[in-house]
Amino acid sequence: MADPGAGSWDGGLPCPPEEQELSQRLRRLYPAVNQAETPLPRSWSPKDKYNYIGLSQGNLRVHYKGHGKNHKDAASVRATHPIPAACGIYYFEVKIVSKGRDGYMGIGLSAQGVNMNRLPGWDKHSYGYHGDDGHSFCSSGTGQPYGPTFTTGDVIGCCVNLINNTCFYTKNGHSLGIAFTDLPSNLYPTVGLQTPGEIVDANFGQQPFVFDIEDYMREWRAKIQSTIKRFPVGDRLGEWQTMLQNMVSSYLVHHGYCSTATAFARVTDTTIQEEQISIKNRQRIQKLVLAGRVGEAIEATQQLYPGLLEHNPNLLFTLKCRQFVEMVNGTDSEVRCFSARSPKSQDSYPASPSLSPRHGSTNSHIHSAGVDSPSCSNGVTSTKSKQSHSKYPALTSSSSSSSSSSPSSVNYSESNSTDSTKSQQHSSTSNQETSDSEMEMEAEHYPNGVLENSTRIMNGTYKQEEILQTDESSMDSCPQRQLCGGNHAATERMIQFGRELQTLSEQLCREYGKNTMHKKMLQVGLCLQPELAHSRSRSELRAWRGVGAALVSAVVLGIMGHLQPAHKAVLFCVSPPPHLVPQPAARAALRLAAPGAACLAEGHTLVACEYLPVFCAAVCLTACVSSPSPGCLQLVGLLGPLELPRGAAAGSSSEGACVRCSQQCYIGVSEPAKAAPADAGPGPGL
Amino acid sequence: MACVLETPLRMSVLSEVTASSRHYVDRLFDPDPQKVLQGVMLLYLLQQETSSTELRTECAVVLGSLAMGTENNVKSLLDCHIIPILLQGLLSPELKFIEACLRCLRTIFTSPVTPEELLYTDAAVIPHLMALLSRSRYTQEYICQIFSHCCKLRHWHSCGFKSSPQPLLCANGPDHQTILFNHGAVQNIAHLLSSTSYKVRMQALKCFSVLAFENPQVSMTLVNVLVDGELLPQIFVKMLQRDKPIEMQLTSAKCLTYMCRAGAIRTDDNYIVLKTLPALVRMCSKERLLEERVEGAETLAYLIETDVELQRIASITDHLISMLSDYFKYPSSVSAITDIKRLDHDLKHAHELRQAAFKLYASLGANDEDIRKKIIETENMMDRIVNGLSESSIKVRLSAVRCLHSLSRSVQQLRTSFQDHAVWKPLMKVLQNAPDEVLVVASSTLCNLLLEFSPSKEPILESGAIELLCSLTQSENLALRVNGIWALMNMAFQAEQKIKADILRGLSTEQLFQLLSDSDVNVLMKTLGLLRNLLSTRPHIDQIMSTHGKQIMQAVTLILEGEHNIEVKEQTLCILANIADGTTAKELIMTNDDILQKIKYYMSHSNAKLQLAAMFCISNLIWNEEEGSQERQDKLRDIGIVDILHKLSQSSDPNLCDKAKTALQQYLA
């Protein structure tokens, strides 16, 4: 674990005193943030700004240098880094040096990629408080009355509470009350100016803040601690133990550490709620995503958890965008199959999900269809059931059989590429179309000017080989990378896919309103240079894992049914603010818990150390607070007789914990693992 | 003898039983004298020096348990003179016994039925208690608690202008503070703030909040007290930190508030602006208990009452104004159905919440027009005030009137929302038979509603306001007299003849003279103002002077001769000037040599204001176009006015100079 020291940030250069002061303050304010992994914002970004913005004084001073005729001349700048989730509570201040001509200044937050030719708050995923009218703008061109106006000499602060996802502003050290709720993650501090002469200075911790943010942080720390302390727990003996075991177990299950979970269940004599096969399935999907084989992942998801992506069209879109990127670099099966480079070709795997036959939503059918699937994969039996324009083509076309169960490799020749064989190609893979992709398909016929079967012919032209069984060697089997692996047909397929994606985006747009994130994602995909696609930059990788995590989370949610109202304590246990707890203590707690987790193989404990502070923290805290003695050690240790302090508690039912875990996992996974558990294969890029 | 030996055992059993069983405790004070005797027995045993310490301690414990019962229990114990007996017990060398006595005393003194005075009847008690403060954490806790309950009286401050945040001290309140202060309470209690026991710290803090309230002497001392190298205000601010228990935050905010209001801390001090005020606003938030919200709002209202800058800051902090509108949502409709207990709780606090919110609104809107606008724009604000005016709870009515008063200072609101909601109706109702404290604020509000640009003026007049206001001028209460005459003055401004006549009739000449000789300069000023307003426009002047001329001239002479300040004399000269503007009324001045001499005197007065006022008078008398001006000019020349005018036309004061020149021109024409 790298020390988040000042030096590490500056690449080891000696720091001037003010820089040291900044580093010290940041460390004190956000002790839980690992700045090597998730750097804190320290200045405005000279790259992430509109040209009407000028920066000076170490990129802390912002001035306006446009015409400032109307709102089209608005300009914003984002900080160098997004606010790390581990902050728990984040705060920065902006001093109005000059209000310029009209004082149209906006202070706030925005996600990466939000248009900079605007004031913060006007667009989706953008939030701002404006000086001229004192209104707050929550992703909308029209503001809400919020606070007083602000002008030259005022110091405006913006506090993001990542625990409850709210934001409030301060003016000259006075809190103005909640401005926004339900904020998304990964927002950047942002300021926007609109008329000449406007100058503002940022304080990301360079100087003491006017508002007493540390006092606010203290309040939340106390709040959470008291929630934990007051959390009701039955005083029957062993309940603590059960609870802790459930937490560990649900964590392991959630992350798919299947054999560890089994071993843990065996040792602790508990049962795992999810079936092993389901865990394995989820794991497989995750592996596919991580390996860049998004198309397969989508299909597997659709097959195994029908309806899931249907209910999450945005997730599906995200995945497809990713798939597109993967196509560009030649990893995704859609194009990879063209390259025929896989050493162990076992299966044909030709189609993107969008081209695959569609299904309604009846889950049982899919599974029953699985019976037919082995034969389908041979391309013989199912032809009769397939009709080219049927809205709901034969169930057989989508197979639930896992790839490993039908390992026979099938080559498709051109002769196979008829309407009917189309379904067979798919049948070997697990594929379940969602309603979204149905719509997409319909749209696809026209703008592209090609009929469905023409596409199929193209698909059918090539030999398609693919493996589905996860295999290390195959994952890393692209030694030299070119656009789509250098294959012309694959490139065409990619372009085709891109169009489909565009259509899907438009579709979503119609249904759910504008989504700039989507647009951005799409743009990223379209503009992606081959080189860029190859050398997966770190941030990209992270975003990438995010997609995987989101999928996994969604899967878990799908399995667990609706979110149960989890108790706050659990929320604390599994949601971000680890800084609220001393991390070493959390780790110590885990080590103490290790007897219970002794069954975890080497490395597991370590992984857990990285991810578990969240729930261990609660335990540890409670223990430390209520009885700082060997009794506490016993309490934390999962085994042994427990002396339970009344009224103190750490978590709740495994179900609640698990569901919450799924939210936490986004953060967990987005931080590259330090050590991979034995169950999960090592992620790519490590 | 056997009985006495047995007693300790029985006693300890009894104390347990009494603590747990209200039923038994109440039975002890059965109307049946036989049973009350048991309590008396305990007191007797406690008093016996010969009884063993254990026995006496147990007695005190049992009595303490009894005192925890109903108020009737406490009354019965008080009737048995329990307090002197327990105080006597404090002289014992045994700490355990002392603690038991103190605990019992604490319980008795915290009961609302116990008169605080009982603590102060014996002058030796307070010093002894101070000495006991060092004995143990229990003595510390109990004694502080006794002090903080015996430093105030449970009724409301009689002065209606103050929004007193809690039951207040009155006549003897400051005495208690002073007694405690003189016995070194500040020094003795200050170090308890660093006690390891939370209860001790808390009680010490409460003690300070009571001691500092409206007491500059105590407050000034507190500012400079050092505890462990830290000044008391610093310690209070530390106790304000957000992770401290709410009770502690609230009480230390009170201490700082009282110290600030008593002048010991400046209102622009960061301790107040950045710490105390935000903490109090937080106390008003939905997350707090209802009691805390009430106390928070009342204390905040008190803190910001007189400082416009603090009012501005409070108005933008954490959406306070809309946060306060939640105070009116109790009992909530949900609680009524789902939870009887909750409903009961809500109902109990509903009045308190409303009055606290009104009070805070009143303070917020006291000075700043923008804030007033924001308040009135809050959902249903005017309806809430109108409803509040007719609530059964006098506390709510009082603070609703206060709020209305505060908002009535806005010209815009008088013309708009006040008119739309016909607030004058409930206000006039409040004015009927209300206690003085309500009357004072209500009549102040009425003053504003009677301003000439207020559309409510007419309907108020029609509903018999004149009679009511005239009766107010006869009140014993000075504030009511001022408000009454003030309202009449406003009413008379540019009024029609009929209203003026009504006022004069309603007030009666005797009362008018009574007011002119009032000891209070405010009353005098407003009465003169009323006269001046009555004596405007020529027909009115002549009309009034024809009926009341003699008395008015008398009064004017009296005042001009009396020992009064410049403003009063100026006002009086202005009345003369008005009279001089009449047609027939002029003669009253011209025929009165005494008055003419006085005018002449004031023309050469050292004060320019008075000179100017006298000049107005002369100008009106010598104005050319009017009938008989020639004679008047001649007469005035004879008494030497023209010479003075010549002198004044050389004056360095441009106003005076102009006026004199204009007057001289009248002579030339």
Boltz contact constraints between the chains, C-beta under 6 A:
constraints:
  - contact:
      token1: [A, 148]
      token2: [B, 316]
      max_distance: 6.0
  - contact:
      token1: [A, 173]
      token2: [B, 274]
      max_distance: 6.0
  - contact:
      token1: [A, 174]
      token2: [B, 313]
      max_distance: 6.0
  - contact:
      token1: [A, 174]
      token2: [B, 317]
      max_distance: 6.0
  - contact:
      token1: [A, 175]
      token2: [B, 318]
      max_distance: 6.0
  - contact:
      token1: [A, 177]
      token2: [B, 318]
      max_distance: 6.0
  - contact:
      token1: [A, 177]
      token2: [B, 319]
      max_distance: 6.0
  - contact:
      token1: [A, 215]
      token2: [B, 241]
      max_distance: 6.0
  - contact:
      token1: [A, 215]
      token2: [B, 242]
      max_distance: 6.0
  - contact:
      token1: [A, 218]
      token2: [B, 242]
      max_distance: 6.0
  - contact:
      token1: [A, 218]
      token2: [B, 243]
      max_distance: 6.0
  - contact:
      token1: [A, 219]
      token2: [B, 242]
      max_distance: 6.0
  - contact:
      token1: [A, 219]
      token2: [B, 243]
      max_distance: 6.0
  - contact:
      token1: [A, 222]
      token2: [B, 243]
      max_distance: 6.0
